[in-house]
Amino acid sequence: VGREAQLQPQPLREVLRYLQDTGKIVEANVNVYFHREAYDAAWEKIAALFAGKAELTVSEIRKELELNRKYVMPLVEKWDRDGKTKRVGDVRKLISS
């Protein structure tokens, strides 16, 4: 009663890779993944916020998305790597397409 399922690392990596390959999830870092729809919705909210501001702090992004830093930091770092935003000191700026 009350046993947790224990997934072995290799099968779990295979499942995560499959979900990434099929576009169902987005890897923010090795420990944090987002469902594609949630990831896209988060970016839409932040892109709309950028429409009114030239730069955003992580705190502003965290408040807008109602997430804690554990999830916001990998998310904004992913946007930086993907060229959506650029870190400049303590703020993020939108990269023009």
Number of C-alpha atoms within 10 A of each C-alpha: 3 4 5 6 6 7 9 8 8 9 10 12 12 11 11 17 15 13 16 17 11 9 12 13 19 22 19 20 14 7 8 12 17 18 15 16 13 12 16 13 13 16 17 12 13 18 15 10 16 15 10 8 11 11 18 18 15 15 16 14 22 18 13 13 15 10 13 12 14 10 16 19 18 18 23 21 18 17 19 17 12 10 13 18 21 18 16 10 7 10 15 22 17 20 11 7 5
